[in-house]
């Protein structure tokens, strides 16, 4: 734009428009080309703006439309939203802007095609699939989105009230004028460790018990309405149950009847958690920790029991061996030939360990004497 004498020269490119004003009042919009305007008193001013995807301030638009509504309508469009309404603005078919309630944006339509899709979010908080594809969820504060996995259940809370259970998949909701929250609940069995706590048995012996439980949520809606913290609630129930069970048993009963103790705990806890839509699949005692002096006494008792058992087994073996020898002696006494064979067998074992044997001849000596007089059971048998 330049002036020469009484002429105002304005050059407007294809992607531009010029707003022409006379004495500060909007007069018209100049299109592309070269414009030579007679202005000897310098009353005209021209403002060249880029209109490709461009916008105008809403307050300035209000001034222009009040002065020349027909000219403004041919070049600009205003997008306004009401209460509980959002608008998706597409420029040349591409979604660019998402307007929340009580918003106003003004766009140039001279070059860019402007399309507006309005959504009433007062009755339905869910974002439609076709709208979800038009929204940049990473930068929008009007939409909340979550993905519920196959092993989960989604719980939809609107203004703190549970309204729906969501199936696995992707879900998006409008957060306009409302608080929307999605809680994901894991439906798989989950382990819970109940750490050691000190308690007294029926015979006033202090011990500490560690337990392991596996819980599974079978009704997430009931669990959410009944219990704020499922794991913390089960933890306390198991603690109370094990205290009552141990207090009703002596130390020996608590240590020996572990299976019965586990069954009792499982029955008590399962009956209570079932009212909250939770199932305890496994519950058992993992460790029993005794005080130092009690542990030493128990170890001594166990050691004494094992020693007594070993001695009993040893005596039984010795008795069986003696009985076997007695039976063998009776058989040999009744059968001299068998006794002679046993003597020769013993002689054979003895000879294997002897390196040299000297035989001296005599009236009753020699090899025959060695064979006949080496083993004697009694004088009568020798004679």
C-alpha positions in Angstrom: 0.0 0.0 0.0 1.4 3.4 -0.9 0.1 6.9 -1.7 0.9 9.1 -4.6 -0.5 12.6 -4.7 -4.3 12.1 -4.2 -4.3 8.4 -5.0 -4.1 5.4 -2.6 -2.6 2.3 -4.3 -3.4 -1.1 -2.6 -2.1 -4.4 -3.9 -3.9 -7.5 -2.6 -2.5 -11.0 -3.3 -4.6 -14.2 -3.9 -4.5 -15.4 -0.3 -5.2 -11.9 1.1 -8.0 -9.4 1.6 -7.8 -5.7 2.4 -10.2 -4.1 4.9 -10.9 -0.6 3.7 -12.0 2.1 6.1 -13.0 5.7 5.7 -12.3 8.0 8.6 -12.0 4.9 10.8 -15.3 3.4 9.7 -15.4 0.1 7.9 -16.4 0.5 4.3 -15.7 -2.6 2.3 -13.4 -5.6 1.6 -11.0 -5.5 -1.3 -10.3 -8.7 -3.2 -7.1 -9.8 -5.0 -5.6 -7.3 -7.5 -4.3 -3.8 -7.7 -6.6 -1.1 -6.5 -6.2 2.7 -7.1 -8.4 4.7 -4.9 -8.9 8.5 -5.1 -8.3 9.9 -1.7 -7.2 13.6 -1.9 -8.0 14.2 1.7 -6.3 11.0 2.9 -9.4 9.7 4.6 -9.0 6.1 3.4 -6.9 3.4 5.1 -6.5 -0.3 4.0 -5.4 -3.2 6.2 -4.1 -6.2 4.3 -4.6 -9.6 6.1 -3.9 -13.2 5.3 -7.2 -15.1 4.9 -5.9 -18.6 4.2 -7.2 -20.4 7.3 -7.1 -17.1 9.1 -9.2 -15.8 11.9 -10.5 -12.4 13.2 -10.9 -11.3 16.7 -14.5 -11.7 17.9 -14.8 -8.1 19.2 -13.6 -6.6 15.9 -16.0 -8.9 14.0 -18.8 -7.5 16.1 -17.9 -3.9 15.1 -17.6 -4.8 11.4 -20.9 -6.8 11.2 -22.7 -3.9 12.9 -21.5 -1.5 10.2 -21.8 -3.7 7.0 -23.5 -7.0 7.8 -24.0 -8.0 4.2 -20.3 -7.5 3.3 -19.1 -9.3 6.5 -21.4 -12.3 5.8 -19.9 -12.7 2.3 -16.3 -13.0 3.7 -16.5 -14.2 7.4 -18.4 -16.7 9.4 -18.7 -16.7 13.2 -18.9 -20.0 15.1 -20.6 -19.6 18.5 -21.5 -22.3 21.0 -24.1 -22.3 23.8 -24.3 -24.0 27.2 -23.5 -27.8 27.1 -22.5 -27.5 23.4 -19.2 -28.2 21.6 -18.4 -27.5 18.0 -15.9 -29.2 15.7 -14.6 -26.7 13.1 -13.2 -28.2 9.8 -11.1 -26.0 7.4 -11.2 -27.4 3.9 -12.5 -30.7 5.2 -9.8 -31.1 7.9 -10.8 -30.9 11.6 -8.7 -28.1 13.1 -10.5 -26.6 16.1 -12.7 -27.9 19.0 -14.7 -25.2 20.7 -16.2 -25.7 24.2 -19.3 -24.1 25.6 -19.8 -20.3 25.4 -17.0 -20.0 22.9 -16.8 -17.8 19.8 -14.4 -17.9 16.9 -14.5 -16.0 13.5 -13.0 -17.4 10.3 -12.4 -16.0 6.9 -14.4 -17.9 4.2 -13.0 -16.0 1.2 -10.5 -18.7 0.4 -11.0 -21.5 3.0 -14.1 -23.7 3.2 -15.4 -23.6 6.8 -17.6 -26.4 8.1 -19.0 -26.7 11.6 -20.4 -29.8 13.4 -22.1 -29.1 16.6 -22.6 -31.7 19.4 -25.0 -31.4 22.3 -23.3 -33.1 25.3 -26.0 -32.3 27.8 -27.7 -35.8 27.6 -24.9 -38.2 26.4 -21.4 -38.0 27.9 -20.0 -40.5 25.5 -18.0 -39.3 22.5 -19.3 -40.8 19.2 -16.8 -42.8 17.2 -17.0 -40.4 14.2 -16.4 -37.5 16.5 -13.5 -39.2 18.2 -11.7 -39.4 14.9 -12.0 -35.7 14.4 -10.6 -34.7 17.8 -6.9 -34.3 18.8 -7.4 -36.0 22.2 -3.8 -35.3 23.3 -4.4 -31.5 23.4 -8.1 -31.4 24.2 -9.3 -30.8 27.8 -12.9 -31.4 26.8 -12.4 -35.2 26.3 -11.2 -37.9 28.6 -10.2 -41.3 27.1 -9.3 -44.7 28.5 -8.7 -48.2 27.2 -10.1 -51.1 29.2 -8.0 -54.3 28.7 -9.4 -57.8 28.2 -8.7 -58.8 31.8 -10.3 -55.6 33.3 -13.7 -54.1 33.9 -14.2 -50.3 33.5 -16.5 -48.4 35.9 -17.8 -45.1 34.7 -18.4 -42.4 37.4 -20.2 -39.2 36.4 -20.2 -36.5 39.1 -19.1 -39.2 41.6 -22.0 -41.5 40.8 -21.5 -45.0 39.3 -23.5 -45.0 36.1 -22.2 -47.9 33.9 -19.9 -50.9 33.7 -17.6 -50.6 30.6 -16.6 -53.6 28.5 -13.0 -54.1 27.2 -12.1 -51.6 24.5 -11.5 -47.9 24.0 -13.9 -45.4 25.6 -14.1 -41.6 25.4 -16.3 -39.1 27.2 -17.1 -35.4 27.1 -16.0 -33.6 30.3 -18.1 -30.5 29.6 -19.7 -29.2 32.8 -19.3 -32.5 34.5 -16.6 -34.6 36.3 -16.1 -37.9 34.5 -13.9 -40.7 35.9 -13.2 -44.2 34.7 -11.8 -46.7 37.2 -10.3 -49.9 35.8 -10.6 -53.0 37.9 -8.3 -56.0 37.4 -10.4 -59.2 37.4 -7.4 -61.6 37.5 -6.4 -63.4 40.8 -4.0 -61.2 42.7 -1.7 -62.3 45.6 -1.9 -60.5 49.0 0.8 -60.9 51.6 -0.3 -60.5 55.2 2.8 -59.7 57.1 3.8 -61.2 60.5 1.9 -60.0 63.5 2.5 -61.0 67.1 -0.3 -62.9 68.9 -0.9 -65.1 71.9 -2.0 -68.8 71.8 -4.4 -70.4 74.2 -1.5 -71.4 76.5 -0.1 -67.8 76.5 2.8 -68.4 74.1 3.6 -65.4 71.8 4.2 -66.2 68.1 4.1 -64.4 64.8 2.2 -65.7 61.7 2.7 -64.7 58.1 -0.1 -65.6 55.6 -0.6 -65.5 51.8 -4.0 -65.0 50.2 -5.2 -64.9 46.6 -8.2 -62.8 45.9 -10.3 -62.2 42.7 -13.0 -59.6 42.1 -16.0 -61.3 40.6 -18.5 -58.4 40.8 -16.6 -55.1 40.3 -19.8 -53.0 40.6 -20.6 -54.4 44.0 -17.0 -54.2 45.1 -16.8 -50.5 44.1 -20.1 -49.7 46.0 -19.1 -51.6 49.1 -15.4 -51.3 49.7 -13.0 -48.4 49.1 -9.8 -50.4 49.3 -10.3 -54.1 48.6 -6.8 -55.2 49.5 -6.7 -53.2 52.7 -10.1 -54.6 53.7 -9.1 -58.2 53.1 -5.8 -57.6 54.9 -7.6 -56.5 58.0 -10.1 -59.4 57.8 -7.3 -62.0 57.6 -5.6 -60.4 60.6 -8.7 -60.5 62.7 -9.4 -64.1 61.6 -5.9 -65.4 62.4 -5.9 -63.8 65.8 -9.2 -65.5 66.8 -8.0 -68.8 65.4 -4.7 -68.8 67.2 -6.2 -67.6 70.5 -8.4 -70.6 70.5 -5.5 -73.1 70.1 -2.5 -74.1 72.1 1.0 -73.9 70.6 1.1 -77.6 69.8 -2.3 -77.4 68.1 -1.3 -74.3 66.1 1.9 -76.0 64.9 0.5 -79.5 64.2 -3.0 -78.7 62.8 -1.9 -76.3 60.0 -4.3 -77.7 57.4 -7.2 -77.4 59.8 -6.2 -73.8 60.6 -6.0 -72.9 56.9 -9.5 -74.4 56.2 -11.0 -72.4 59.1 -9.4 -69.1 58.0 -10.5 -69.7 54.4 -14.1 -70.4 55.4 -14.3 -67.3 57.7 -12.8 -64.8 55.3 -14.5 -66.2 52.2 -18.0 -65.8 53.8 -17.3 -62.1 54.6 -15.7 -61.0 51.3 -18.5 -62.7 49.3 -20.8 -59.9 50.3 -18.6 -57.4 48.5 -18.3 -59.3 45.2 -14.8 -60.6 46.0 -13.6 -64.2 46.1 -10.7 -65.6 48.1 -9.4 -68.5 46.1 -6.5 -69.5 48.4 -5.6 -68.6 52.0 -2.9 -70.3 54.1 -0.3 -69.9 56.7 3.1 -69.2 55.1 5.4 -68.9 58.2 5.1 -69.4 62.0 7.8 -67.5 63.8 8.4 -68.4 67.5 10.3 -66.3 70.1 14.0 -67.3 70.6 13.6 -69.2 73.9 10.5 -71.0 72.7 12.2 -72.0 69.4 15.1 -73.5 71.4 12.8 -75.5 73.5 10.8 -76.8 70.5 14.1 -77.7 68.8 15.2 -79.7 71.9 11.9 -81.5 72.0 12.1 -82.4 68.3 15.7 -83.5 68.7 14.8 -85.7 71.7 11.9 -87.3 69.8 14.1 -88.0 66.8 16.8 -89.5 69.1 14.3 -91.7 70.9 12.9 -92.9 67.5 16.4 -93.7 66.3 17.2 -95.7 69.4 13.9 -97.6 69.1 14.7 -98.5 65.5 18.2 -99.6 66.5 16.9 -101.8 69.3 14.4 -103.4 66.9 17.1 -104.1 64.4 19.3 -105.7 67.1 16.5 -107.8 68.3 15.7 -109.0 64.8 19.4 -109.8 64.2 19.7 -111.8 67.5 16.5 -113.7 66.6 17.9 -114.6 63.2 21.2 -115.9 64.8 19.2 -118.0 67.2 17.2 -119.5 64.4 20.4 -120.3 62.5 22.0 -122.0 65.6 18.9 -124.2 66.0 19.1 -125.3 62.4 22.8 -126.1 62.6 22.3 -128.0 65.8 19.8 -130.3 64.2 21.8 -130.7 61.0 25.6 -131.6 61.6 26.3 -131.6 57.8 25.1 -128.0 57.6 27.3 -127.1 60.5 30.3 -128.7 58.8 29.7 -126.7 55.6 29.5 -123.5 57.7 32.9 -124.4 59.3 34.5 -124.9 55.9 33.0 -121.6 54.7 34.5 -119.8 57.7 37.9 -121.6 57.0 37.8 -120.4 53.4 37.3 -116.7 54.5 40.1 -117.1 57.0 42.5 -118.6 54.4 41.9 -115.6 52.1 43.5 -113.4 54.7 46.4 -115.7 55.6 49.5 -115.4 53.5 51.3 -118.6 54.8 50.3 -121.7 56.8 52.9 -124.1 58.4 51.7 -127.7 59.1 53.7 -129.8 61.6 53.3 -133.6 61.4 52.6 -135.5 64.6 50.6 -138.3 66.1 47.4 -136.2 65.7 48.7 -133.4 63.6 48.8 -132.6 59.9 46.2 -131.3 57.6 43.6 -133.7 58.9 43.9 -132.3 62.4 43.6 -128.8 61.0 40.3 -129.6 59.3 38.8 -131.6 62.2 40.0 -129.7 65.2 40.0 -126.1 64.0 36.4 -125.5 65.2 35.0 -127.3 68.2 31.4 -126.8 69.4 31.7 -129.0 72.5 34.0 -131.7 73.9 31.3 -134.4 73.3 31.0 -133.4 69.6 34.9 -133.6 69.2 35.0 -137.1 70.7 
